[in-house]
Amino acid sequence: MIDFIDIRSDTVTVPTPEMRKVIANAKVGDDVFGEDPSVNELEEYVADLLGKEASLFVASGVMANQISLHILTKPADEVLVEGESHIFHYEAGAPALLSGIQLKRISTEKGIINESDIEKCIHPDNEHYPNVSLVCIENTHNRHGGTIIPIENIKKLAKVVKKNNLKFHCDGARLWEASAASGINLKDFAKPFDTVSVCLSKGLGAPIGSLVASTKENIKSARRFRKVMGGGMRQAGIIASAGLYAIKNHFPLLAETHKTAKLFAQKLNESEYINIDLSRVQTNIVIFKHSEKINSNFFENECSKNGVKLIQFGENTFRAVFHFQISKQKATKAADIIKSVIEKNVTK
Protein backbone atom coordinates (compact mmCIF):
# COMPACT_ATOMS: atom_id res chain seq x y z
CA MET A 1 0.00 0.00 0.00
CA ILE A 2 1.35 3.42 -1.01
CA ASP A 3 2.05 5.90 1.78
CA PHE A 4 0.85 9.00 -0.06
CA ILE A 5 2.27 12.47 0.39
CA ASP A 6 -0.99 14.36 0.00
CA ILE A 7 -0.37 18.00 -0.91
CA ARG A 8 -3.66 18.66 -2.67
CA SER A 9 -4.79 20.97 0.13
CA ASP A 10 -4.28 21.95 3.75
CA THR A 11 -7.79 20.61 4.38
CA VAL A 12 -6.45 17.05 4.46
CA THR A 13 -4.97 17.41 7.94
CA VAL A 14 -6.23 14.89 10.48
CA PRO A 15 -6.81 15.42 14.22
CA THR A 16 -3.76 14.70 16.34
CA PRO A 17 -4.02 12.30 19.32
CA GLU A 18 -3.91 15.33 21.63
CA MET A 19 -6.77 16.98 19.75
CA ARG A 20 -8.83 13.79 19.92
CA LYS A 21 -8.46 13.80 23.72
CA VAL A 22 -9.73 17.37 23.83
CA ILE A 23 -12.69 16.41 21.63
CA ALA A 24 -13.51 13.43 23.86
CA ASN A 25 -13.49 15.57 27.00
CA ALA A 26 -15.21 18.65 25.60
CA LYS A 27 -17.85 20.36 27.72
CA VAL A 28 -21.03 20.64 25.68
CA GLY A 29 -24.52 22.09 25.74
CA ASP A 30 -27.14 23.24 23.25
CA ASP A 31 -25.57 25.92 21.08
CA VAL A 32 -28.88 27.02 19.53
CA PHE A 33 -29.85 28.02 23.08
CA GLY A 34 -26.42 29.62 23.47
CA GLU A 35 -25.56 27.08 26.16
CA ASP A 36 -22.56 25.23 24.77
CA PRO A 37 -19.60 26.36 26.90
CA SER A 38 -16.97 25.20 24.41
CA VAL A 39 -18.61 27.07 21.53
CA ASN A 40 -18.99 30.18 23.66
CA GLU A 41 -15.34 30.02 24.67
CA LEU A 42 -14.21 29.64 21.06
CA GLU A 43 -16.38 32.52 19.85
CA GLU A 44 -15.15 34.82 22.60
CA TYR A 45 -11.52 33.80 22.01
CA VAL A 46 -11.65 34.43 18.25
CA ALA A 47 -13.54 37.72 18.64
CA ASP A 48 -10.77 38.90 20.96
CA LEU A 49 -8.01 37.68 18.62
CA LEU A 50 -9.57 39.66 15.75
CA GLY A 51 -10.42 42.70 17.83
CA LYS A 52 -14.16 42.42 17.18
CA GLU A 53 -17.12 42.58 19.56
CA ALA A 54 -18.36 39.08 18.80
CA SER A 55 -18.00 36.07 16.53
CA LEU A 56 -20.13 33.17 15.34
CA PHE A 57 -19.06 29.55 14.88
CA VAL A 58 -20.28 28.05 11.59
CA ALA A 59 -19.80 24.82 9.66
CA SER A 60 -17.61 26.02 6.79
CA GLY A 61 -15.76 28.87 5.13
CA VAL A 62 -18.42 29.12 2.43
CA MET A 63 -21.09 29.52 5.11
CA ALA A 64 -18.99 32.17 6.86
CA ASN A 65 -18.53 34.16 3.67
CA GLN A 66 -22.13 33.86 2.55
CA ILE A 67 -23.48 34.92 5.93
CA SER A 68 -21.18 37.96 5.79
CA LEU A 69 -22.32 38.89 2.29
CA HIS A 70 -25.95 38.46 3.27
CA ILE A 71 -25.91 40.69 6.34
CA LEU A 72 -23.94 43.47 4.58
CA THR A 73 -26.04 43.71 1.40
CA LYS A 74 -29.59 43.75 0.11
CA PRO A 75 -31.05 42.03 -2.99
CA ALA A 76 -29.96 43.49 -6.36
CA ASP A 77 -26.77 44.96 -4.86
CA GLU A 78 -23.42 44.56 -6.59
CA VAL A 79 -20.39 43.28 -4.68
CA LEU A 80 -16.82 43.94 -5.81
CA VAL A 81 -14.50 40.93 -5.58
CA GLU A 82 -11.01 40.15 -6.80
CA GLY A 83 -11.22 38.31 -10.12
CA GLU A 84 -9.76 35.03 -8.89
CA SER A 85 -11.47 35.05 -5.50
CA HIS A 86 -12.80 32.00 -3.70
CA ILE A 87 -16.18 33.72 -3.35
CA PHE A 88 -16.48 33.85 -7.13
CA HIS A 89 -14.90 30.54 -8.17
CA TYR A 90 -15.67 28.06 -5.41
CA GLU A 91 -18.91 28.96 -3.65
CA ALA A 92 -21.36 27.43 -6.13
CA GLY A 93 -23.11 30.64 -7.15
CA ALA A 94 -24.29 31.14 -3.57
CA PRO A 95 -24.30 34.98 -3.60
CA ALA A 96 -27.01 35.01 -6.27
CA LEU A 97 -29.00 32.15 -4.73
CA LEU A 98 -28.84 33.13 -1.06
CA SER A 99 -28.69 36.93 -1.17
CA GLY A 100 -29.85 37.97 -4.65
CA ILE A 101 -26.65 39.89 -5.32
CA GLN A 102 -24.27 39.97 -8.25
CA LEU A 103 -20.48 39.89 -8.18
CA LYS A 104 -18.23 42.18 -10.19
CA ARG A 105 -14.72 40.85 -10.69
CA ILE A 106 -11.62 43.05 -10.55
CA SER A 107 -8.51 41.66 -12.24
CA THR A 108 -5.34 42.16 -10.23
CA GLU A 109 -1.70 41.24 -9.82
CA LYS A 110 -1.21 38.87 -6.88
CA GLY A 111 -4.74 39.46 -5.58
CA ILE A 112 -4.11 43.08 -4.60
CA ILE A 113 -6.98 45.44 -5.45
CA ASN A 114 -6.01 49.10 -5.86
CA GLU A 115 -8.03 52.08 -4.67
CA SER A 116 -8.56 53.22 -8.27
CA ASP A 117 -10.05 49.80 -9.12
CA ILE A 118 -12.84 50.45 -6.63
CA GLU A 119 -13.41 54.03 -7.72
CA LYS A 120 -13.84 52.90 -11.33
CA CYS A 121 -16.55 50.43 -10.29
CA ILE A 122 -18.75 52.93 -8.47
CA HIS A 123 -21.73 53.58 -10.71
CA PRO A 124 -23.38 56.97 -11.21
CA ASP A 125 -26.54 57.57 -9.20
CA ASN A 126 -28.84 56.21 -11.89
CA GLU A 127 -31.71 53.74 -11.64
CA HIS A 128 -30.25 51.65 -14.47
CA TYR A 129 -27.22 50.56 -12.44
CA PRO A 130 -26.97 48.17 -9.49
CA ASN A 131 -26.05 49.61 -6.13
CA VAL A 132 -22.44 48.80 -5.22
CA SER A 133 -22.55 48.10 -1.49
CA LEU A 134 -19.63 45.85 -0.53
CA VAL A 135 -15.96 45.20 -1.30
CA CYS A 136 -14.40 41.80 -0.52
CA ILE A 137 -10.76 40.83 -0.38
CA GLU A 138 -9.17 37.44 0.23
CA ASN A 139 -6.15 37.17 2.53
CA THR A 140 -4.13 35.08 1.88
CA HIS A 141 -5.15 34.63 -1.73
CA ASN A 142 -5.58 31.03 -2.81
CA ARG A 143 -5.55 31.23 -6.62
CA HIS A 144 -2.66 33.68 -6.64
CA GLY A 145 -0.55 31.18 -4.72
CA GLY A 146 -1.09 32.07 -1.08
CA THR A 147 -0.03 35.68 -1.55
CA ILE A 148 -0.45 38.12 1.33
CA ILE A 149 -2.54 41.26 0.89
CA PRO A 150 -0.33 43.94 2.52
CA ILE A 151 -1.74 45.81 5.50
CA GLU A 152 -0.88 49.13 3.80
CA ASN A 153 -3.06 48.20 0.84
CA ILE A 154 -5.93 47.19 3.12
CA LYS A 155 -5.80 50.55 4.94
CA LYS A 156 -5.91 52.44 1.63
CA LEU A 157 -8.88 50.39 0.44
CA ALA A 158 -10.64 51.02 3.74
CA LYS A 159 -10.47 54.78 3.14
CA VAL A 160 -12.06 54.44 -0.30
CA VAL A 161 -14.70 52.10 1.09
CA LYS A 162 -15.58 54.55 3.86
CA LYS A 163 -15.62 57.54 1.49
CA ASN A 164 -18.15 55.79 -0.73
CA ASN A 165 -20.29 54.48 2.16
CA LEU A 166 -19.55 50.85 1.30
CA LYS A 167 -19.04 47.83 3.53
CA PHE A 168 -15.80 45.83 3.71
CA HIS A 169 -15.44 42.03 4.10
CA CYS A 170 -12.30 39.92 4.45
CA ASP A 171 -12.37 36.29 3.37
CA GLY A 172 -9.68 35.40 5.87
CA ALA A 173 -9.86 31.63 5.59
CA ARG A 174 -6.06 31.69 5.67
CA LEU A 175 -5.61 34.97 7.54
CA TRP A 176 -3.67 32.92 10.09
CA GLU A 177 -1.07 32.29 7.37
CA ALA A 178 -0.83 36.01 6.53
CA SER A 179 -0.23 36.87 10.17
CA ALA A 180 2.34 34.11 10.69
CA ALA A 181 4.31 35.07 7.58
CA SER A 182 4.22 38.85 8.00
CA GLY A 183 4.46 39.15 11.77
CA ILE A 184 1.41 41.45 11.72
CA ASN A 185 -1.10 40.47 14.37
CA LEU A 186 -4.61 39.37 13.52
CA LYS A 187 -6.23 42.43 15.10
CA ASP A 188 -4.37 44.79 12.79
CA PHE A 189 -5.30 42.75 9.73
CA ALA A 190 -8.96 42.57 10.81
CA LYS A 191 -9.48 46.12 12.08
CA PRO A 192 -10.58 47.82 8.82
CA PHE A 193 -13.29 45.25 8.03
CA ASP A 194 -16.97 45.12 8.90
CA THR A 195 -16.84 41.32 8.82
CA VAL A 196 -13.97 38.83 8.82
CA SER A 197 -14.22 35.09 8.20
CA VAL A 198 -11.52 32.69 9.41
CA CYS A 199 -11.21 28.94 8.88
CA LEU A 200 -10.16 26.32 11.43
CA SER A 201 -9.97 23.28 9.15
CA LYS A 202 -7.12 24.26 6.82
CA GLY A 203 -3.60 24.85 8.09
CA LEU A 204 -4.71 24.91 11.71
CA GLY A 205 -5.73 21.27 11.43
CA ALA A 206 -9.17 21.19 13.05
CA PRO A 207 -11.63 18.74 11.46
CA ILE A 208 -14.39 21.28 10.78
CA GLY A 209 -15.48 24.86 11.24
CA SER A 210 -15.07 28.56 10.51
CA LEU A 211 -16.06 31.77 12.26
CA VAL A 212 -17.45 35.17 11.32
CA ALA A 213 -16.33 38.11 13.47
CA SER A 214 -18.02 41.52 13.57
CA THR A 215 -20.11 43.80 15.78
CA LYS A 216 -22.61 42.33 18.23
CA GLU A 217 -25.45 43.66 16.07
CA ASN A 218 -24.06 42.05 12.92
CA ILE A 219 -23.44 38.75 14.69
CA LYS A 220 -27.05 38.74 15.91
CA SER A 221 -28.14 39.01 12.25
CA ALA A 222 -25.55 36.41 11.29
CA ARG A 223 -26.86 33.95 13.87
CA ARG A 224 -30.37 34.30 12.45
CA PHE A 225 -29.19 33.71 8.87
CA ARG A 226 -27.12 30.74 10.00
CA LYS A 227 -30.39 29.27 11.27
CA VAL A 228 -32.08 30.02 7.94
CA MET A 229 -29.28 28.11 6.19
CA GLY A 230 -29.82 25.10 8.44
CA GLY A 231 -26.59 25.82 10.29
CA GLY A 232 -27.89 25.81 13.84
CA MET A 233 -25.85 23.21 15.75
CA ARG A 234 -26.60 21.55 19.07
CA GLN A 235 -23.74 19.99 21.07
CA ALA A 236 -21.21 21.65 18.79
CA GLY A 237 -18.64 21.94 21.56
CA ILE A 238 -17.18 18.66 20.36
CA ILE A 239 -15.91 20.37 17.21
CA ALA A 240 -15.49 23.84 18.73
CA SER A 241 -13.05 22.42 21.30
CA ALA A 242 -10.94 21.05 18.45
CA GLY A 243 -10.90 24.48 16.83
CA LEU A 244 -9.79 26.21 20.01
CA TYR A 245 -7.07 23.60 20.52
CA ALA A 246 -5.93 24.13 16.92
CA ILE A 247 -5.62 27.90 17.35
CA LYS A 248 -3.67 27.65 20.59
CA ASN A 249 -1.36 24.80 19.53
CA HIS A 250 -1.08 24.80 15.73
CA PHE A 251 -1.14 28.51 14.89
CA PRO A 252 2.46 28.81 16.16
CA LEU A 253 3.53 26.07 13.70
CA LEU A 254 2.54 27.94 10.52
CA ALA A 255 5.80 29.82 10.06
CA GLU A 256 7.67 26.51 9.86
CA THR A 257 5.13 25.26 7.31
CA HIS A 258 5.95 28.28 5.13
CA LYS A 259 9.62 27.29 5.20
CA THR A 260 8.63 23.79 4.05
CA ALA A 261 6.64 25.24 1.13
CA LYS A 262 9.57 27.42 0.08
CA LEU A 263 11.95 24.43 0.25
CA PHE A 264 9.60 22.44 -1.98
CA ALA A 265 9.31 25.34 -4.46
CA GLN A 266 13.07 25.78 -4.63
CA LYS A 267 13.57 22.06 -5.27
CA LEU A 268 11.02 22.07 -8.09
CA ASN A 269 12.56 25.20 -9.56
CA GLU A 270 15.75 23.24 -10.20
CA SER A 271 14.01 21.47 -13.09
CA GLU A 272 14.10 23.07 -16.51
CA TYR A 273 10.67 21.59 -17.19
CA ILE A 274 8.95 23.35 -14.28
CA ASN A 275 8.11 27.03 -14.02
CA ILE A 276 7.45 28.70 -10.64
CA ASP A 277 7.13 32.37 -9.73
CA LEU A 278 9.02 32.19 -6.45
CA SER A 279 7.87 35.70 -5.50
CA ARG A 280 4.39 34.25 -5.02
CA VAL A 281 5.53 31.56 -2.60
CA GLN A 282 4.85 33.67 0.48
CA THR A 283 3.00 31.25 2.73
CA ASN A 284 1.97 27.58 2.43
CA ILE A 285 0.83 27.36 -1.21
CA VAL A 286 2.97 26.59 -4.26
CA ILE A 287 1.57 26.90 -7.78
CA PHE A 288 3.72 25.61 -10.63
CA LYS A 289 3.48 24.97 -14.35
CA HIS A 290 4.90 21.89 -16.01
CA SER A 291 6.17 21.33 -19.54
CA GLU A 292 3.48 21.39 -22.24
CA LYS A 293 5.02 18.19 -23.57
CA ILE A 294 3.18 16.28 -20.83
CA ASN A 295 -0.58 15.93 -20.57
CA SER A 296 -1.80 17.23 -17.20
CA ASN A 297 -4.10 14.27 -16.51
CA PHE A 298 -1.28 11.87 -17.31
CA PHE A 299 1.10 13.84 -15.11
CA GLU A 300 -1.34 13.84 -12.18
CA ASN A 301 -1.92 10.09 -12.49
CA GLU A 302 1.80 9.32 -12.70
CA CYS A 303 2.54 11.41 -9.63
CA SER A 304 -0.22 9.60 -7.76
CA LYS A 305 1.14 6.19 -8.82
CA ASN A 306 4.46 7.25 -7.33
CA GLY A 307 2.96 8.45 -4.07
CA VAL A 308 2.26 12.19 -4.51
CA LYS A 309 -1.26 13.61 -4.65
CA LEU A 310 -1.60 16.97 -6.42
CA ILE A 311 -4.52 19.01 -7.69
CA GLN A 312 -4.87 20.60 -11.13
CA PHE A 313 -5.19 24.36 -11.02
CA GLY A 314 -5.52 25.30 -14.67
CA GLU A 315 -3.87 24.48 -17.98
CA ASN A 316 -0.54 22.70 -17.30
CA THR A 317 -0.79 24.11 -13.78
CA PHE A 318 -0.84 22.42 -10.38
CA ARG A 319 -1.15 23.51 -6.78
CA ALA A 320 0.64 22.04 -3.77
CA VAL A 321 -0.38 23.07 -0.25
CA PHE A 322 1.58 22.46 2.93
CA HIS A 323 0.64 22.09 6.57
CA PHE A 324 2.25 21.03 9.84
CA GLN A 325 1.75 17.33 9.09
CA ILE A 326 3.98 17.51 5.98
CA SER A 327 7.62 17.43 7.07
CA LYS A 328 10.54 18.94 5.17
CA GLN A 329 11.66 15.38 4.39
CA LYS A 330 8.28 14.58 2.81
CA ALA A 331 8.32 17.86 0.90
CA THR A 332 11.76 17.09 -0.51
CA LYS A 333 10.68 13.57 -1.45
CA ALA A 334 7.54 14.91 -3.15
CA ALA A 335 9.60 17.39 -5.16
CA ASP A 336 12.00 14.65 -6.25
CA ILE A 337 9.11 12.42 -7.37
CA ILE A 338 7.49 15.24 -9.35
CA LYS A 339 10.76 16.13 -11.07
CA SER A 340 11.41 12.50 -11.85
CA VAL A 341 7.95 12.00 -13.40
CA ILE A 342 8.38 15.04 -15.61
CA GLU A 343 11.94 14.32 -16.69
CA LYS A 344 11.22 10.67 -17.51
CA ASN A 345 8.27 11.53 -19.72
CA VAL A 346 9.49 14.73 -21.37
CA THR A 347 12.68 13.06 -22.57
CA LYS A 348 10.95 9.95 -23.98
TORVO-342123 format. One record per residue (C-alpha): y, x, z; residue number from 1. Coordinates in steps of 0.001 Angstrom, whole numbers, plus 500000, padded with zeros to 6 digits. Layout:
py	px	pz	resi
Y	X	Z	NUM .
...
***
This chain:
py	px	pz	resi
500000	500000	500000	1 .
503424	501349	498992	2 .
505899	502051	501778	3 .
509003	500851	499942	4 .
512469	502274	500389	5 .
514362	499013	500001	6 .
518005	499631	499091	7 .
518662	496343	497330	8 .
520969	495207	500129	9 .
521948	495715	503747	10 .
520614	492207	504383	11 .
517049	493549	504464	12 .
517410	495034	507937	13 .
514887	493767	510479	14 .
515424	493186	514215	15 .
514695	496242	516336	16 .
512302	495985	519316	17 .
515325	496087	521630	18 .
516978	493226	519746	19 .
513786	491172	519923	20 .
513798	491537	523721	21 .
517373	490274	523834	22 .
516410	487313	521634	23 .
513434	486488	523861	24 .
515569	486511	526997	25 .
518653	484788	525602	26 .
520363	482152	527724	27 .
520641	478967	525678	28 .
522094	475476	525743	29 .
523236	472858	523248	30 .
525922	474435	521077	31 .
527018	471117	519528	32 .
528017	470146	523083	33 .
529625	473579	523474	34 .
527080	474437	526165	35 .
525225	477443	524770	36 .
526362	480397	526905	37 .
525204	483030	524408	38 .
527067	481392	521531	39 .
530178	481007	523661	40 .
530018	484662	524671	41 .
529640	485791	521058	42 .
532521	483619	519852	43 .
534821	484851	522603	44 .
533805	488477	522013	45 .
534433	488347	518246	46 .
537720	486460	518636	47 .
538899	489229	520964	48 .
537681	491987	518618	49 .
539657	490433	515752	50 .
542697	489582	517829	51 .
542421	485844	517182	52 .
542585	482877	519558	53 .
539085	481637	518801	54 .
536067	482001	516532	55 .
533171	479869	515338	56 .
529549	480936	514877	57 .
528047	479723	511587	58 .
524821	480196	509664	59 .
526025	482390	506795	60 .
528875	484240	505133	61 .
529121	481585	502431	62 .
529522	478908	505110	63 .
532171	481008	506861	64 .
534163	481475	503665	65 .
533857	477870	502555	66 .
534916	476524	505934	67 .
537958	478817	505795	68 .
538893	477676	502292	69 .
538458	474047	503273	70 .
540695	474092	506337	71 .
543465	476062	504576	72 .
543706	473956	501401	73 .
543752	470405	500108	74 .
542032	468946	497012	75 .
543494	470042	493642	76 .
544964	473227	495137	77 .
544558	476577	493411	78 .
543277	479613	495321	79 .
543937	483182	494190	80 .
540929	485503	494424	81 .
540152	488995	493201	82 .
538307	488779	489876	83 .
535027	490244	491114	84 .
535055	488534	494497	85 .
532002	487198	496304	86 .
533715	483818	496653	87 .
533852	483518	492866	88 .
530543	485095	491832	89 .
528059	484326	494587	90 .
528963	481090	496348	91 .
527429	478641	493865	92 .
530642	476892	492848	93 .
531137	475709	496430	94 .
534980	475702	496404	95 .
535008	472987	493735	96 .
532153	471003	495273	97 .
533130	471163	498941	98 .
536934	471311	498825	99 .
537969	470145	495353	100 .
539885	473351	494681	101 .
539966	475732	491752	102 .
539895	479523	491822	103 .
542180	481769	489809	104 .
540848	485284	489313	105 .
543046	488379	489454	106 .
541656	491486	487756	107 .
542160	494655	489772	108 .
541241	498302	490178	109 .
538866	498792	493122	110 .
539463	495256	494420	111 .
543083	495887	495402	112 .
545438	493016	494546	113 .
549099	493988	494135	114 .
552077	491968	495329	115 .
553217	491441	491733	116 .
549803	489953	490884	117 .
550446	487160	493366	118 .
554031	486587	492276	119 .
552901	486159	488669	120 .
550426	483451	489706	121 .
552926	481251	491535	122 .
553577	478271	489288	123 .
556969	476622	488790	124 .
557573	473460	490796	125 .
556210	471162	488110	126 .
553743	468289	488356	127 .
551649	469745	485530	128 .
550561	472778	487562	129 .
548173	473026	490507	130 .
549608	473950	493872	131 .
548799	477564	494783	132 .
548101	477450	498507	133 .
545852	480370	499466	134 .
545205	484037	498702	135 .
541804	485598	499481	136 .
540835	489240	499625	137 .
537437	490831	500226	138 .
537172	493846	502525	139 .
535082	495871	501883	140 .
534634	494847	498265	141 .
531026	494422	497192	142 .
531231	494449	493381	143 .
533684	497337	493360	144 .
531180	499454	495276	145 .
532068	498908	498920	146 .
535680	499974	498448	147 .
538121	499550	501329	148 .
541265	497464	500888	149 .
543942	499670	502518	150 .
545815	498264	505496	151 .
549125	499117	503803	152 .
548198	496936	500838	153 .
547187	494066	503123	154 .
550547	494201	504941	155 .
552438	494093	501633	156 .
550393	491124	500443	157 .
551023	489357	503741	158 .
554778	489534	503142	159 .
554438	487939	499705	160 .
552098	485296	501090	161 .
554546	484420	503856	162 .
557543	484381	501493	163 .
555786	481846	499273	164 .
554480	479711	502164	165 .
550847	480450	501304	166 .
547832	480965	503532	167 .
545827	484198	503708	168 .
542030	484562	504102	169 .
539917	487695	504452	170 .
536290	487631	503375	171 .
535400	490319	505867	172 .
531633	490138	505587	173 .
531691	493944	505669	174 .
534975	494390	507545	175 .
532924	496328	510091	176 .
532293	498934	507374	177 .
536010	499173	506528	178 .
536869	499772	510168	179 .
534113	502341	510693	180 .
535069	504313	507582	181 .
538847	504219	507997	182 .
539150	504464	511770	183 .
541449	501412	511720	184 .
540472	498899	514368	185 .
539373	495391	513515	186 .
542425	493766	515102	187 .
544789	495629	512791	188 .
542753	494700	509726	189 .
542573	491045	510806	190 .
546119	490520	512084	191 .
547820	489419	508820	192 .
545253	486709	508025	193 .
545124	483026	508903	194 .
541318	483163	508818	195 .
538831	486025	508818	196 .
535089	485780	508201	197 .
532686	488481	509406	198 .
528938	488792	508877	199 .
526321	489837	511430	200 .
523275	490029	509152	201 .
524259	492877	506822	202 .
524851	496402	508090	203 .
524914	495289	511710	204 .
521272	494269	511427	205 .
521191	490830	513051	206 .
518739	488368	511464	207 .
521281	485615	510781	208 .
524863	484521	511241	209 .
528563	484930	510508	210 .
531768	483940	512259	211 .
535173	482550	511317	212 .
538109	483666	513468	213 .
541516	481981	513567	214 .
543798	479892	515782	215 .
542334	477389	518227	216 .
543658	474553	516072	217 .
542047	475935	512919	218 .
538749	476556	514687	219 .
538735	472955	515906	220 .
539005	471855	512253	221 .
536409	474449	511287	222 .
533948	473140	513868	223 .
534297	469632	512450	224 .
533711	470808	508868	225 .
530744	472883	510003	226 .
529266	469611	511267	227 .
530016	467922	507944	228 .
528112	470718	506186	229 .
525103	470182	508444	230 .
525815	473406	510288	231 .
525807	472109	513835	232 .
523213	474150	515752	233 .
521553	473403	519075	234 .
519987	476261	521074	235 .
521651	478788	518794	236 .
521940	481364	521558	237 .
518660	482825	520359	238 .
520372	484092	517212	239 .
523836	484510	518732	240 .
522417	486945	521298	241 .
521050	489056	518450	242 .
524483	489096	516830	243 .
526211	490208	520013	244 .
523599	492935	520522	245 .
524132	494073	516920	246 .
527898	494381	517345	247 .
527650	496328	520591	248 .
524797	498638	519530	249 .
524798	498915	515728	250 .
528509	498856	514889	251 .
528811	502462	516157	252 .
526067	503531	513700	253 .
527938	502537	510522	254 .
529823	505802	510064	255 .
526509	507670	509862	256 .
525257	505129	507309	257 .
528278	505949	505132	258 .
527288	509624	505198	259 .
523794	508628	504046	260 .
525236	506643	501128	261 .
527418	509575	500083	262 .
524429	511952	500250	263 .
522439	509598	498016	264 .
525336	509314	495538	265 .
525781	513074	495372	266 .
522058	513572	494728	267 .
522068	511024	491909	268 .
525204	512557	490442	269 .
523240	515747	489801	270 .
521465	514010	486911	271 .
523073	514102	483492	272 .
521588	510665	482811	273 .
523349	508951	485717	274 .
527035	508111	485980	275 .
528695	507455	489357	276 .
532366	507126	490270	277 .
532185	509016	493555	278 .
535697	507873	494497	279 .
534252	504389	494980	280 .
531562	505527	497401	281 .
533672	504848	500481	282 .
531245	502999	502733	283 .
527582	501973	502434	284 .
527364	500834	498792	285 .
526592	502973	495742	286 .
526901	501569	492217	287 .
525611	503716	489368	288 .
524975	503478	485654	289 .
521893	504902	483989	290 .
521333	506167	480461	291 .
521392	503479	477759	292 .
518185	505021	476432	293 .
516285	503176	479169	294 .
515928	499415	479426	295 .
517231	498202	482801	296 .
514275	495903	483490	297 .
511871	498718	482687	298 .
513843	501104	484895	299 .
513839	498658	487820	300 .
510088	498083	487512	301 .
509320	501798	487297	302 .
511414	502543	490374	303 .
509596	499776	492238	304 .
506191	501140	491178	305 .
507247	504463	492666	306 .
508455	502965	495934	307 .
512190	502259	495488	308 .
513610	498737	495351	309 .
516971	498403	493583	310 .
519007	495478	492312	311 .
520598	495135	488875	312 .
524364	494810	488980	313 .
525302	494482	485328	314 .
524482	496135	482022	315 .
522702	499460	482701	316 .
524115	499212	486219	317 .
522424	499161	489617	318 .
523507	498847	493225	319 .
522044	500635	496225	320 .
523071	499620	499747	321 .
522458	501581	502925	322 .
522089	500636	506569	323 .
521035	502248	509837	324 .
517331	501746	509087	325 .
517511	503984	505982	326 .
517434	507620	507072	327 .
518936	510540	505168	328 .
515377	511664	504391	329 .
514577	508282	502813	330 .
517863	508321	500902	331 .
517093	511759	499490	332 .
513573	510675	498553	333 .
514910	507539	496845	334 .
517392	509596	494837	335 .
514648	512001	493754	336 .
512423	509112	492630	337 .
515241	507491	490653	338 .
516133	510760	488935	339 .
512495	511410	488150	340 .
511999	507953	486596	341 .
515045	508382	484391	342 .
514320	511937	483310	343 .
510672	511224	482493	344 .
511526	508271	480280	345 .
514735	509493	478629	346 .
513060	512676	477432	347 .
509949	510949	476025	348 .
***
